[in-house]
């Protein structure tokens, strides 16, 4: 039996209108907001649930503006990946496979039917990984400024093994216990958090005291420092183009074009090159478009789910007419 009730092993941060799920040896925090008519089987069967996955350093709190609107139409869930938010923060063992399995098992055991998985940044990559390798769980994928390397981007690194070796050495030294602890104390400072967010948001008014607190609070957990170092040593997952070769479900790309960390049009072109069954939109937003311009993102996600995923523009292995509770 999978436990869905909140756990009581201290120290456990408050669930904040959410709950805890015991998965493997980890505590997973999640929130759910059911649509008003979710108990009507005829209505709920016509719309897939949504599962929202945060980016690096964020949590379920980062989706509050989206959940507030999207729950009017969909059963909406968000979870904290292992290592983030109010979920467990182990000092080792991180990998794309871990987060993929966490997402897929959450859909199977908590949601109970295939979901549309939407993620920001590393959450976008985790959503793609789930959609490509667990088609039983994901009926659609939305990436919001999703990260991840394409194989053609790695040619320079492969041609320069010395540079790669130096990079690995720096990572090993810097992320050893003492240096990583010092770095962590700096990056978790509220003033640094605010400065970083203001650099990656277009709408500066959205960088509120509440947002700063939402990012800061998980960093105060006793295990956060060790988890921080371990996360940077996580295994690198499959190339994005390799995952796209396996994808069968519809894909929505939403880009915040003012993202200082990526060339969104160049990345979008790579996705178009490797996967034709996608829809793409560019917004005047930064790295976190769902929080920077939530009204636009909510509208795009809602329209795409209703017209493409529900409307059946693409044939998938998990058509809505075939939905059954997952075992």
NORJO-V820834 format. One record per run of one state. SS is the DSSP state (A for helix, B for strand, O for the rest). FROM is the first residue (numbers start at 1). LEN is the number of residues. Records with the same first field share a line. If there is no record, write none. Layout:
SS = FROM-LEN / FROM-LEN
//
This chain:
O = 1-17 / 24-2 / 34-7 / 45-4 / 54-6 / 71-5 / 80-16 / 112-3 / 121-1 / 134-4 / 145-6 / 160-1 / 175-2 / 188-2 / 201-3 / 207-2 / 219-5 / 232-8 / 247-3 / 257-7 / 275-3 / 284-5 / 293-1 / 310-10 / 323-5
B = 18-6 / 26-8 / 49-5 / 76-4 / 115-6 / 138-7 / 250-7 / 278-6
A = 41-4 / 60-11 / 96-16 / 122-12 / 151-9 / 161-14 / 177-11 / 190-11 / 204-3 / 209-10 / 224-8 / 240-7 / 264-11 / 289-4 / 294-16 / 320-3
//
